[in-house]
Amino acid sequence: MTTVPLMPVDPRGTVLGDEVYAAIGEAILDGRLKPGEHLRDQELARWLGVSRTPVREALQRLERTGLVEVAPNRYTRVTMPDPGLIGETHEFVVLLLGSIVRLAADRISDEELDDVLGQVDRVIEASRSDDRMGIIDGSARLFETLTLAARNRPFVRVMREAELVIRRNLAGWHPYVECPVQRSAGYEEFRAAMVERDGERAERALRAQHGLS
């Protein structure tokens, strides 16, 4: 490994294994650990200031998500990005979020709904100004809130476990609807559905916005 050493983890208030998993995953996403680079648990453990056990566990989790590949007794290395996964990951995320939206619309509290509507407004503003990164970042925060509001722990676990690989696979994503006016109207339709707590309508709006209607 020839990359800049990782910063030691500070697991206060969290589980050490999760902190190590996040630290290595973020290093893969931001390029400190490059595609094809071999990963040595002893070296990672030294850089992170932990034992080898949580590092090995983190690498196993990252292998399951597709960020790391392992050939027993040969190598453990960062996987190469696969452009073909952009469309497949996008489809997976939209279908999963559609189910989450249906649950959230029915179970969300008034306070949470106010927060969601404010977040949708920020996404609409980013859409109107054709701010791609604003749409992506705003949508990520919005659907994190909706996932929690759905009050379904398996959904929460799936989204948290898949977050890193989703972010990597969708790094080249662009909005399906290119016209800012039409795209913003789609977000406004989603907002109106959430105001009415109409999960079916909100899911339709979400799918249409991403070309899966």
N, C-alpha and C positions, 0 to 999 in steps of 0.2 A: 504494500500500500504506500502510495507516495503523496497522498492528499494531506491537506492541513488537518492537524489533530482535532478531534471533536472536543467540545467543552464538557467538563465533568457534569454529570447530572445532579440535580438537587431535588430529591424525591419527597420533600416535605409536603404533607397533605395529599399524597398520591401513592399509588403502588409502584414499587421500584421497577418491576417488570414492564409496566406500562410506560414509565418514563424512559427506560432504555429503548423500548420498541419505538417510541415517538422520536427519540433523538437520532437513532440510526435511520429511521424512515425519512425524517426531514433532511438528513444529510444526503440521502439518495435523491430526494426531490430537488434540492438546491444545487446538486452537482458536486458537493464535496466528496461524495462517493460516486464515482463515475460508472456508466454502463460498462459491464465487462470486468470491472475491478474485483480482484479477489479479496475476500473478507476473512480475517483471521480473528477468532474470538479472543485470543489472548491479547492481541494488540488493541482491539476495540475496548476490551475490559480495562486495560491500562489507561487509555485515553478518557474513558468515561468515569474512571475511579470506582469501579464496581468489580465484583467477582465475575468469573466466566459463566456461572450458571444463568443469571438473567440475560446475558448476552446471547447464549445459546438458545434460550427460550424465545428471545426476540427474533433471532434469525429464523427459527422454525415458523413463527407466526408470519414473518415477512415472506417466507417461501410459500406459505399457503395463499397469500394475497397476490403472489406473482411478481413481487419486487426483487426477490432473491431466488436463485436457482442453486441446487445442491446436487453434486455427484459424489456419493459416499466414497471416502478415502481418496478423493481426487481434488475437489475444489468446492468452495462456497463463494459465489460471486453475484454481483449486481446484474440483473437481467438487462437485456437490450430493449429499448422501447419498441413497441410494435404499432406502427401507424394504423393497422387494421383494427386495433382494439378501440379506437376512438368512437367509431359508430356503434360497436357492440356495447361498449360501456355506457354511452349516451342512452341507448335503448334500455339497458338494464336500470339505469338511474331513474329515467322518466317513469317507467312502469312501476318501480318500487315506490317512488315518491307519490305516484297517483294513489296507491293504496294508503299511504300514510296520510295524504290530504283528506281522503274520505273519512278516516277515523278522527283526525284532528278537527275537522269541521263539526263533528258531532260532539266531541268531548272537550273542546277548548273552553277555557274560562273567559269571562268578559275582559279581565285584565290582560290575559295572553292574546286575545283577539285584537285589542287595541295596539299591542306591541307588533303583532303580525301586520296589521294594516299600515302602521308606520313604516315597517320594513318594505312592504310592497310599494308604498309611495316612493321610497328611495330607489327601488329598482326601476319604477316607471320613469323617474327623473333621469336615471342613468340611460335608460332606453331612448328617451326623447333626445338626449344629447349625443347619442350613438357612442356611449362610453362602454366599450366591451368589458373591460376589467371591472368597471363599476357594476355591470349586470352580473358578472360571475361572482364577485365578492358578496354583493348584496343578496343574490340568490342562495349562496352557500349559507349565509347567516339566517336567511328566512327559513330554509328547509331544516336547518338544525333546530330552530324554534318549533317548527311544526312537528318534527319527529318527537320531541319531548312532549308536545301538547297531545299527541296521539295516545300517550299513556300505554304504550305497548313495549315492554322491555326487550323482547326479541328483536323488534325493529331497531331499537336504540343500539343494541349490541351489534347487529349487522352493519348499520351505518358507521359506527365507530371503528369497527374492524376493517371496513372497506374504504374508509376515508382516504388513506394515503394512496392506494392504488387508483381510486377514482380521480384524485387530483392529478396524478401522473398521467393517466390515460387520456384525460380531457384537457391536457395542457394546450393542445392545438385546436380546441373547440371554438366554433364561431356560432352566433345565434342563427337558428334555422330561418327565421323571418328576417330578411335583410332590411326591409323598409322600416325606418324608425317609427313612422306614424302607425303602420299596420301592427308592428310588434308591440308598441305601447298600448294599442287598443286591446291586444290580447291579454296583457297584464292587467288592464283595467277590468276586463271581463272576469279574470281570476279574482280580482279584488272584490268585485260586486258579488260573486258567488260566496266568498268567505264572509262578507257582511251578512248574507242571508243564511249562513251556515249550511249551505247546500253543497255537500261533499261530491255528489255526482256531477253537478255542474262545474265545480272547481276542477275536478279531475279531467273533464272534457276540455276545459280551457287550457289546462297544463299540457295535455297531450297535443292539442292543436298547435300550441305555441312551439312545440318541438317536432312537429311533423309526424306525429304518431296517432292522428285522429282516425 
